[in-house]
Amino acid sequence: MARDRNTPDRYSTALGRLMLGALVVILLGLFLLWRIDNPRIERLRMEITDRVIPNFSAVTAPVTSAVNILRSARSYTRIYQQNQELRRELQQMKAWKEAALQREQENARLLDLNNVRLDPKFTKITGVVLADSGSPFRQTVLLNVGRRDGIMDGWATIDGIGLVGRIAGVGERTSRVILLTDTSSRIAVSIETNGQRAMIVGDNTSRPPLEFLEAPETVQPGDRVVTSGDGGVFPSGLLVGQVTQTQSGRLRVRLAADIQRLEFLRVLRHQPRETISTAGALVGVQLSNPSGEP
Amino acid sequence: MHDPPLRVFRLQLTYLAIVALVVLLQTLPLQGLPYPFAPANVPLVVTFAWIVRRPDIIGPSLITLAFLFADAILQRPPGLWTLIVLCASIFLRTRTRGRNEILFLYEWLIVAMVIGVSFLVHYFALMFTFLPVPDVQQYVVQVLLSILIYPICKWLFRPMLRFALTQTLHPSAPETAR
């Protein structure tokens, strides 16, 4: 239509072009600034998320619960079968419970004998999952606890059973957890049976692979994987999952945490251990150097 | 196209609300596992559908605002995807402006090409700035799905945008007769 071409266009006026140019420069600048000075912009992003998501969650809570109810309703169709399974599991659990009680008593006795002080890492803060990343290429969730609850970057997050991820980004009321399955997640772990060290490298699949194993042939599928505490980021000994083997022979980890349905997460308070850097300072006066060097 | 400013403003608000809603609904914690396949990029397709139909409503500042918000919430590199969408929509605008009666297939073809090029530029921009790039297979699925939902999107928004158009028929007779 000719009419359209005759109307003055917002882009074709000088002012419009100037504004467009300015926008392009600003956006490019923002991206480059983010690339160079990542933490500052990420903090800004966290503040925005902190403002938006908690307010929005009041609106979406009904949607989330409706979907969850629908999902549970679907499981009613096979309720008999489930009941049978649960009974069987209950039998097994009773046996386990007896064993666990005995172990607990024994453990308490031994701890008392050794006069062990348990690590204060076991205090925790529980938060509710507000949102996930919303992108198929990122695996993160947002919790409703933040700076005001004392959350700090780097703390480990578990779902009651196994490790889920670590805190990366804290806002006033919210904090973001990078899951083990995210492509930027690297966790130092050890295989419980033989103490071998390895890394869990997230690759956006539900079973992240085990990398940097020294002797993969000695690792059996089913071995338990726990955090090793190397690097001082995580407390050691948190359960991560079990080793599985893919058909191609690659070792992966089946996570103990149920990441399909994350609802409540526990954030473990963890102060990094004090490192002892000077040798002998505790003993007394620094001995003079026999070789005469300073 | 001379809409009353109030209607333009209302449609602009609607656009912002749609993009914000789609982005926030994506972040609902329903799916914990990694996606089996990458879903379509709905905000992008909505933007293209609107800009082809009503270029007078969606200005560059509106697109910037909407997509910067999406960048912030969805943890994308801030500004990069916004910049790409902005340039793509300007291009799309100059391609389709003044041709309200173009064949739909032709329009779809152009939009599909623009979507493909946008994703390609995004991929290479991530690569050249040494950022982690998404899995190629999932990425291609996302591009294809985005292209596929374009007709649905257009059909969905057609009543809303057409209603505005019928109100705005230019009264000058000689021009409409042409």
Interface residues (C-beta under 8 A of the other chain):
Chain A: M1 A2 R3 D4 R5 N6 T7 D9 R10 Y11 M19 L20 L23 V24 I26 L27 L28 G29 L30 F31 W34 R35 I41 R45 I48 T49 V52 I53 F56 T60 V63 T64 V67 N68 V129 L130 A131 D132 S133 G134 S135 P136 F137 R138 Q139 T140 V141 L142 T181 T183 S184 N204 T205 S206 D258 I259 Q260 R261 L262 E263
Chain B: M1 H2 V23 L24 L25 Q26 T27 L28 P29 L30 Q31 G32 L33 P34 Y35 F37 A38 P39 D56 G59 P60 S61 T64 L68 F69 A72 I73 L74 Q75 R76 P77 P78 G79 L80 T82 L83 L86 C87 I90 R93 R97 G98 R99 N100 E101 T129 L131 P132 P134 D135 Q138 Q142 H170 E175 T176 R178
